[in-house]
């Protein structure tokens, strides 16, 4: 399996504060990868390091087998759409396309023109006069027309209304199906990840708590509800992700690949949101403990 992003002990410091520290991660190619975690987990810093916008303070990162800022040829292989979907307010839509063509050696003018026409964007309109959804679509058009091998999106729809979010993500998925590139999408909206992503990474305190294909992760995680029980009494093959208790009842989210035979438990499936919250709220793995990574 091709790895599009590989980080080992990666860290970035701003003054005395570590925004990302000791991050070790492998992102496989050929997927739409959802990157999720609480505020301050280091998601944006990680993506900026991957896009070559920041140098690391510690550790090592490679993207598509090379250094993220390893020259024009390497940068041409990576597309980046930031959270504020940056466009130049004073430039027209047509100006943006001309700028993209001048800066990107792999620029696909036909793709950019077709998307602008399909979206109903007036080439003469200045970007500052566009709606939030239109600016986001223009930023996505610039990222796609670059024809990247890896497209990085840092919460690109966070400020959009539900309809604009849906249209943005639909356009993204259509482009992925047609052009077959890898995507890393950071979002705090799990519903967006459910709609688009087939691979999930949960990042908490700059450490990868969970990584794997979504279907495999959901198949190996369960909610157990039953009489109050100490988690140490669960079978060795059942790893407790999170636990809650009342006087008489215990509820666990567990990871296991073994069948669950105990008749005392009511076993239920998890949604993707349940899974993400369990890892965000549950105890973080001890330092040095292997990250859960499900591959089949």
C-alpha positions in Angstrom: 0.0 0.0 0.0 1.4 3.4 -1.0 1.8 5.9 1.9 1.0 9.4 0.9 2.0 10.9 4.3 4.4 9.6 6.8 5.3 11.3 10.1 7.7 10.2 12.8 8.0 12.0 16.1 6.7 15.1 14.3 6.4 18.4 16.3 5.9 22.1 15.7 6.6 24.7 18.4 5.4 28.3 18.4 7.6 30.1 20.9 7.4 28.0 24.1 4.2 26.3 23.1 4.0 23.0 21.3 1.1 23.0 18.8 2.0 19.5 17.7 4.3 17.1 19.5 5.5 13.5 19.0 3.1 12.8 16.2 3.6 9.4 14.4 1.3 8.7 11.5 1.0 6.8 8.2 -1.7 7.9 5.8 -2.4 5.4 3.0 -3.0 6.4 -0.6 -6.2 5.9 -2.6 -8.5 7.0 0.2 -10.5 10.0 1.3 -9.2 10.3 4.8 -11.0 12.0 7.6 -8.9 13.7 10.2 -10.8 14.5 13.4 -10.0 15.6 16.9 -10.7 18.2 19.5 -9.7 21.8 19.2 -6.0 22.1 20.0 -5.2 18.6 18.9 -2.8 19.8 16.3 -4.8 19.0 13.1 -4.2 22.4 11.4 -0.6 22.4 12.3 -0.1 18.9 11.0 -1.8 19.8 7.7 0.3 22.9 7.2 3.4 20.9 7.8 2.2 18.4 5.2 1.5 21.2 2.8 4.9 22.7 3.1 3.7 25.9 4.7 5.6 25.3 8.0 8.9 23.6 8.8 8.9 21.1 11.6 10.5 21.9 14.9 11.1 18.2 15.6 10.8 14.9 13.9 10.3 14.0 10.3 7.6 14.2 7.7 7.4 13.0 4.1 4.5 13.5 1.6 4.3 11.4 -1.6 7.7 10.2 -0.8 9.4 13.6 -0.6 9.8 16.6 1.6 6.7 18.7 1.6 8.6 21.9 0.6 11.2 20.1 -1.4 11.0 22.3 -4.4 8.4 23.4 -7.1 7.9 20.0 -8.5 7.0 18.6 -5.1 4.7 21.4 -4.2 2.9 21.0 -7.6 1.8 17.5 -6.4 0.0 18.8 -3.4 -3.2 20.8 -3.3 -4.3 22.7 -0.2 -7.6 24.4 0.7 -7.4 26.2 4.1 -10.2 26.7 6.6 -11.0 30.2 5.6 -11.0 29.1 1.9 -8.5 31.9 1.0 -9.2 33.8 -2.2 -8.2 37.4 -3.2 -11.1 39.7 -2.6 -10.0 42.2 -5.1 -9.4 39.7 -8.0 -12.1 38.4 -10.3 -12.9 34.8 -10.8 -11.1 34.9 -14.1 -8.1 36.5 -12.5 -7.9 33.6 -10.1 -7.9 31.1 -12.9 -5.2 33.0 -14.7 -3.1 33.2 -11.5 -3.6 29.4 -11.0 -2.4 28.7 -14.6 0.7 30.8 -14.1 1.7 29.2 -10.8 0.9 25.6 -11.4 2.7 23.6 -14.1 0.1 20.8 -14.1 -2.8 23.3 -14.4 -6.0 21.9 -16.0 -7.6 24.9 -17.6 -10.5 22.9 -19.1 -11.4 21.5 -15.7 -11.3 25.0 -14.0 -13.4 26.5 -16.8 -15.9 23.7 -16.8 -16.3 23.9 -12.9 -16.8 27.7 -13.0 -19.4 27.4 -15.7 -21.2 24.6 -14.0 -21.3 26.4 -10.7 -22.7 29.5 -12.3 -19.8 31.8 -11.2 -19.5 35.0 -13.3 -15.8 35.2 -14.4 -16.0 39.0 -14.1 -17.2 39.0 -10.5 -14.6 39.9 -7.8 -14.1 37.2 -5.2 -15.1 39.7 -2.5 -18.6 39.8 -3.9 -19.1 36.1 -3.8 -21.1 34.3 -1.1 -19.2 32.1 1.4 -20.3 29.0 -0.5 -19.1 30.4 -3.8 -15.8 31.4 -2.4 -15.3 27.9 -1.1 -16.2 26.4 -4.5 -13.7 28.8 -6.1 -11.0 27.7 -3.7 -11.8 24.0 -4.4 -11.7 24.7 -8.1 -8.2 26.1 -7.8 -7.1 23.1 -5.7 -8.6 20.6 -8.2 -7.3 22.3 -11.4 -3.8 22.1 -9.9 -4.3 18.3 -10.6 -2.7 17.2 -7.3 -1.9 13.7 -6.3 -2.9 14.6 -2.7 -5.5 17.3 -1.9 -5.4 18.6 1.7 -8.6 20.3 3.1 -8.5 21.9 6.5 -12.1 22.3 7.7 -13.1 23.9 4.3 -16.8 23.9 5.1 -16.8 24.9 8.7 -18.4 28.3 8.1 -20.8 27.2 5.4 -24.6 26.6 5.7 -25.8 23.0 5.3 -26.7 23.4 1.6 -23.4 25.0 0.7 -21.6 22.2 2.7 -23.4 19.5 0.8 -22.7 21.1 -2.6 -19.0 21.5 -1.7 -18.6 17.9 -0.6 -20.6 16.6 -3.5 -18.2 18.4 -5.9 -15.3 17.0 -4.1 -16.5 13.4 -4.3 -17.3 13.8 -8.0 -13.8 15.0 -8.6 -12.2 12.1 -6.6 -14.3 9.6 -8.6 -13.2 11.1 -11.9 -9.5 11.9 -11.3 -8.6 9.3 -8.6 -6.4 11.3 -6.2 -6.0 11.0 -2.4 -7.6 13.4 0.0 -7.1 14.3 3.6 -10.1 16.2 5.0 -10.0 17.7 8.5 -13.4 18.4 10.0 -15.1 18.7 13.3 -18.4 17.8 11.7 -18.7 14.0 11.8 -21.7 14.0 9.5 -19.4 15.4 6.8 -16.9 12.6 7.4 -19.7 10.0 7.2 -20.7 11.4 3.9 -17.2 11.4 2.3 -14.5 9.4 4.1 -13.6 5.8 3.9 -10.6 6.0 6.2 -10.5 7.7 9.7 -7.8 9.1 11.9 -8.5 10.4 15.4 -5.9 12.8 16.7 -5.9 13.8 20.4 -3.1 15.7 22.1 -1.1 15.3 18.9 -1.2 11.5 19.2 -3.0 9.2 16.9 -5.6 7.3 18.9 -7.2 5.5 16.1 -6.5 4.8 12.4 -8.1 2.5 9.9 -10.7 2.0 7.3 -14.1 3.1 8.5 -15.9 -0.1 7.8 -13.3 -2.2 9.7 -13.3 0.2 12.6 -17.1 0.0 13.0 -17.0 -3.7 12.7 -14.5 -4.1 15.5 -16.0 -1.7 18.0 -19.1 -2.3 20.1 -21.1 -0.9 23.0 -21.7 -3.3 25.9 -24.4 -2.5 28.4 -25.1 -4.7 31.4 -24.7 -5.2 35.2 -22.1 -3.0 36.8 -18.7 -4.6 36.3 -15.1 -3.6 36.7 -13.4 -3.2 33.3 -10.5 -5.5 34.6 -13.0 -8.4 34.6 -13.6 -8.2 30.8 -11.8 -10.8 28.6 -8.2 -10.0 27.6 -9.2 -9.6 24.0 -11.7 -6.8 24.8 -9.9 -3.4 24.9 -11.9 -0.8 26.8 -12.0 2.5 24.9 -14.4 4.3 27.2 -16.5 3.4 30.2 -19.4 4.9 32.2 -21.2 3.5 35.3 -24.3 4.0 37.4 -24.9 2.2 40.7 -26.2 -0.9 38.9 -25.1 -0.6 35.3 -21.9 -0.4 33.2 -21.6 0.8 29.7 -18.4 0.2 27.8 -17.2 1.0 24.3 -14.7 -1.8 23.4 -12.5 -2.9 20.6 -12.3 -6.6 19.8 -12.1 -8.9 16.9 -13.4 -11.8 19.0 -17.0 -12.9 19.2 -18.9 -11.6 22.3 -20.6 -14.6 24.1 -21.4 -13.2 27.5 -25.2 -13.2 27.8 -25.1 -10.6 30.5 -24.3 -7.9 27.9 -26.5 -6.1 25.5 -24.3 -5.5 22.5 -25.1 -2.7 20.1 -23.3 -1.2 17.1 -21.7 2.2 17.1 -22.2 5.1 14.7 -19.1 6.9 13.4 -19.9 9.8 15.8 -20.1 7.3 18.7 -16.7 5.9 17.8 -15.0 9.3 17.4 -16.4 10.6 20.7 -15.4 7.4 22.6 -11.7 8.0 21.6 -11.9 11.7 22.2 -13.4 11.3 25.7 -11.7 8.1 26.7 -8.3 7.7 28.3 -5.4 8.3 25.9 -3.1 5.3 25.4 0.1 5.3 27.5 3.2 6.6 25.9 4.9 4.0 23.8 1.8 1.9 23.4 1.0 0.8 19.8 -1.6 2.8 18.0 -4.7 0.9 16.9 -4.6 0.4 13.2 -7.1 -1.9 11.5 -6.0 -3.3 8.2 -7.6 -6.2 6.3 
